[in-house]
Amino acid sequence: MRDDLSTNVTGGLECVFLSTTERYALDCFIGQYINTRNLHSIPAIEAALRAALRNYPGKHPVMVNELNAWIDKTLGYRAAHPDELLVEDV
């Protein structure tokens, strides 16, 4: 991973980096992932994501694009096209 980002995370994902200065708390990341994949109708999607994230093989710091790609591959989801997102999501 990147050496220019440093975290003191001892275990599990606590945040996901957007850039060297911006990051999502894990709850915010999960909400963003559900919104961008339009997964609101899937029962227990949040629990499924949390379970998958416990098995994330990457090392800290975790970048949002890397984590999105890993979840997409692992669970088989895809981002919704921007035209399909609600106005409040833009």
C-alpha positions in Angstrom: 0.0 0.0 0.0 0.9 3.6 0.1 3.7 4.8 2.4 2.5 8.5 2.4 -0.6 7.6 4.5 -0.2 6.5 8.0 -2.8 5.1 10.4 -2.6 3.5 13.7 -5.3 0.9 13.0 -4.7 -2.3 15.0 -7.3 -4.5 13.5 -10.3 -4.3 11.2 -11.3 -1.4 9.0 -12.1 1.8 10.8 -12.0 4.2 7.8 -11.5 4.2 4.1 -9.3 6.8 2.4 -10.6 9.0 -0.5 -7.3 10.8 -0.8 -4.3 11.6 1.4 -6.3 14.1 3.4 -9.9 12.8 3.1 -11.4 9.6 4.5 -14.8 8.0 5.2 -15.7 6.4 8.5 -16.6 2.8 7.8 -20.4 3.5 8.3 -20.2 6.3 5.7 -18.4 4.1 3.3 -21.0 1.4 3.6 -23.8 3.9 3.0 -22.0 5.3 0.0 -21.5 1.8 -1.4 -25.1 0.9 -1.0 -26.2 4.1 -2.7 -23.8 3.9 -5.6 -24.8 0.3 -6.3 -28.5 0.9 -5.7 -28.7 -2.0 -3.2 -31.4 -0.6 -0.9 -33.8 -3.4 -1.8 -31.5 -6.2 -0.9 -32.4 -7.6 2.5 -29.6 -7.4 5.1 -27.2 -5.8 2.6 -25.4 -3.8 5.4 -24.8 -7.0 7.4 -23.5 -8.8 4.2 -21.1 -5.9 3.5 -19.8 -5.9 7.1 -19.3 -9.6 6.9 -17.4 -9.3 3.6 -15.3 -6.5 4.9 -14.1 -8.6 7.8 -12.3 -10.8 5.2 -10.7 -7.9 3.3 -7.2 -9.1 2.5 -5.6 -5.7 1.9 -3.4 -3.8 4.2 -3.9 -0.3 5.8 -4.4 2.3 4.6 -7.3 1.2 2.5 -8.2 3.4 -0.5 -11.9 3.7 -1.5 -11.3 2.7 -5.1 -9.4 -0.5 -4.1 -12.1 -1.5 -1.6 -14.9 -0.8 -4.0 -13.3 -3.0 -6.7 -12.6 -5.8 -4.1 -16.2 -5.8 -2.9 -17.6 -5.6 -6.4 -15.5 -8.6 -7.4 -16.2 -10.5 -4.2 -19.9 -10.0 -4.0 -20.6 -9.4 -7.7 -22.1 -5.9 -7.5 -21.6 -3.0 -10.0 -22.0 0.8 -9.6 -25.2 2.3 -10.8 -25.0 4.5 -13.8 -25.1 8.2 -12.7 -28.4 8.7 -14.6 -30.0 6.1 -12.4 -29.0 7.8 -9.1 -31.5 10.0 -7.2 -31.0 13.8 -7.4 -30.1 13.8 -3.7 -27.3 11.4 -4.3 -25.5 13.6 -6.8 
